């Protein structure tokens, strides 16, 4: 269950040491944008030692590496993969070739480190117009693919438009990315809401992403974790409804009825599927179902 | 590993340690200033020495300004400073 992915700057010990207690489902240890070029070596060493020593509770560990057109990405993989982060997050991913090149290098490092080849997953950051247009081929490019993640800041720069809180300028990208991810059978993660103080705006933005089909959202502030977790968790009402769907199916079976309805509405396959997802998510979160 | 030039790693932010490293005179000299000196001086010094030992550095001067860094942070900063200080300056 991954609702929140929280960014932690890779060269900031104060933030990294608290990573496991902030409530996020995943933490992203960032070796890319949050680290100045002349501090890449220091960040790598700090993250490496943190992963060896610190207890991040039940948080999934994601490492955001530098882009493939930089001199850093191969060393990032060589240093990080042996420490078993669950996920590598590449940036500015433009197409399937990018992910295949990355996956091949990951396989080499896994093999050298005695780690099962293919066990480290990938969640690529799609943040260019080309990346969005190629979202489906990216989603299918390697079996390592766990999800697609939309990055709106770089994308709007690439689109040459203004980034707004309402997000009209990224609506197409949001739709395109979630469609590609779902068509490929993987999850979709939404871009962070960058105004740390505007919690109402954050909730609206997260609700919008959820309504489009997103699984969760990245966050850049610990203050945003609870709200995003809440938005992407099933509500008690949703859980009750899902349980009622299965109860109605059972009752219809016992009565030998073909058509099933609940509260006057027909229960068909998509409703059953949605109910199952709600119950699966609730169970994954430790809620009673 | 030979320390061939001065180098620095880390910051003086909370939970960090700034490690300055210089070529030595055949021995190990450590000057430590720490906000938790009273409680952890020996532990911090021992972590620094451990990293020097692992990197086989036996001639070095170190000045460390600690702001309550965890062991893993101290290890990382000392290791980074050693790597930076042992790289030859390209002509």
Contacts between the chains, C-beta under 8 A, distances in Angstrom:
chain1	res1	chain2	res2	distance
A	12	B	13	7.7
A	13	B	13	8.0
A	13	B	15	4.8
A	13	B	16	5.1
A	13	B	69	6.3
A	13	B	70	7.0
A	13	B	73	4.2
A	13	B	76	7.9
A	14	B	13	6.4
A	14	B	14	5.4
A	14	B	15	3.9
A	14	B	16	7.0
A	17	B	15	6.1
A	17	B	70	5.9
A	17	B	73	7.7
A	41	B	80	5.9
A	41	B	83	6.5
A	41	B	84	7.2
A	42	B	9	5.4
A	42	B	10	7.3
A	42	B	76	7.3
A	42	B	77	7.4
A	42	B	80	4.6
A	45	B	76	4.3
A	45	B	77	7.8
A	45	B	79	5.3
A	45	B	80	4.7
A	45	B	83	7.8
A	46	B	72	7.9
A	46	B	73	6.6
A	46	B	76	4.2
A	46	B	77	7.6
A	46	B	80	7.8
A	48	B	76	7.1
A	49	B	72	4.0
A	49	B	73	7.1
A	49	B	75	5.0
A	49	B	76	4.2
A	49	B	79	7.7
A	50	B	72	5.4
A	50	B	73	7.9
A	50	B	76	7.7
A	52	B	72	6.8
A	53	B	70	7.5
A	53	B	71	6.9
A	53	B	72	4.0
A	54	B	70	7.7
A	54	B	72	6.4
